[in-house]
Amino acid sequence: MELTTATAAFLAAVRAEYGYSEHTVRAYRRDLSDFTDFATSVGATQLAECDLELMRAWLWDRQQRGLAQSTLARNVATLKSFGGWLETARHVPGNPASRLRTPKAPRALPRVLGDEQIARILARVGRRAAGGDPNAQRDHAVLELLYATALRVSELCGLTPAGLDQRERTVRVLGKGGKERVVPYGGPADRALTVYLRTARPALAAHNVAAQPDPHLFLGAAGTGLTPSAVYRLVAKELEQEPGGGPSGPHTLRHTAATHLLNGGADLRVVQEMLGHSSLASTQVYTHVSTERLAERYRQAHPRA
């Protein structure tokens, strides 16, 4: 079997059988495309030649190209998943990636907006929405909901009207690994959603030329589901107007919401459930952010700091 044939079969399996998200499938596809290109360049086109040494050589080549440790760690994870599938499908006698080691990436603290910054952003989009433009009203509802719920952008874009319970002020979310959870939101987000659902969404849906209406909660200008890239551009445009460096995508609002919850006294386990983290360790990074913010305020305010 050719290596390219095996990688194509693996990608089909993870999409159809394993229920991985489209984001994960895209990452696997990019990694394995680069891996097979490298293998071809060194004359290894057959699956039988896909061994530990070839994988190590590819990773070393990428390291020499200066790729980040986090990227290399993802590459190792891709190869381990691919190798595990090869073994399970009995294409090879054992997982050729089983002895690969994942480099430890330094854990950087996420960018977190201050209370005043997030208030300014939401006030700006709220003023634009008050003008009656359907796109502006949608943007207002999107940003209010992102900050209120700390959803991942893929989760937000996957929402349907049926998953929204305005009476209880909750959204039903399908997260990573197909896990479902219910997340609450507050009054400002509910008011923005009410305006969007009453006026903006019907106006946007009218632009859809397809035979069937789009089922997603948030629609783009063409009346079809809002894409993660469109949400990224929206958030990035707003963050450009705020001081501070670091990431400028929707994840910044997720980080901000989680940190503000902990600063406000929320229990770590509650925040873990809200974020949809399978491991508490993933949530604990926000305790470090809160501690640093506390130390910064202490230095600014205490006369003997």
C-alpha positions, 0 to 999 in steps of 0.5 A: 500500500502506498503511504498516501493511500494509507493517510487518505484512508486514515483521514476518512476513518477519523471523520466518519468513524471517530467523530473528530471535529473538522478542526482536528481533521484539518490539522491531521490533514496538514500534518500528514500532507507535510509528512508524506511530502517529506517521505516522498522527497527521501524516496519513501513512498510505500507504507512499509517504509513508514517506520520510526526512523522516517518519522524522527527524520521528519520531526528533526527536519521540522525542528531545524526549520524553527517550528514552535514546540507546540507545533511539533507536539501536535505533529507527534500526536498526529503521527501517534494517532495515525500509527495507532490506526495503522496497527488497529486496521492491521496494516502494520504489525505495530504502531511505528510512532509508539516510541516518539516523544512529545516535546514539552512546550512552555505554557504561556499565559493567555491574553486576558482583557480587563473589565474596562476593555471588555465593557468598551468593546461590548458598548461599541458593538451595542451602539452599532447594533442600535442603528438597526443594521442586521449584521451589526445586531448579529455581531453584538449578539455574537460578542455578548454570547462569546463573553457570557458563555466562554464558548469555543468559536466552533461551538458558537458557529455550530449552535442552532435556534433549538439549542437556545433556551431563552426562558432559562438563559442557557445554550446547549453546546456540542463540544470536543469529542461530541460531548454535550453540555449546557451553559448559562448566559446573562441578561445583556447577552439575552437582550442582544439575542432577542433583538437578533432573533426578532429582526436581524436573523429573519433579514439575513435568512432572506438572502439565502438562495438555497432551497432549504433555510440554514439551520444555524443560529448565527447567519452571515450576510448571505443567509448561511451559517456564520463561519469561524473565520468571520468571527475571528475577523470580527473579534480581531477588528475589535481587539485592534482598538484595545491596548495590549499585545498577544492573540487577537482571536475569539479565544481571547474572549474565552480566556477573559470570561474564564478568568473573570469568573474565577476573579469573581469567586467562581469554583474551579470545577464550575468553570471547568464544566462551563468551558467543557474541559475534560481535565481540570489541569486545562482549567488551572491555567486561569488560576495562574492568570488570576494570581498574576492579576492579583499580584499586579493590583497588590503592587499598584495599591499596597503602600509597602508592596 
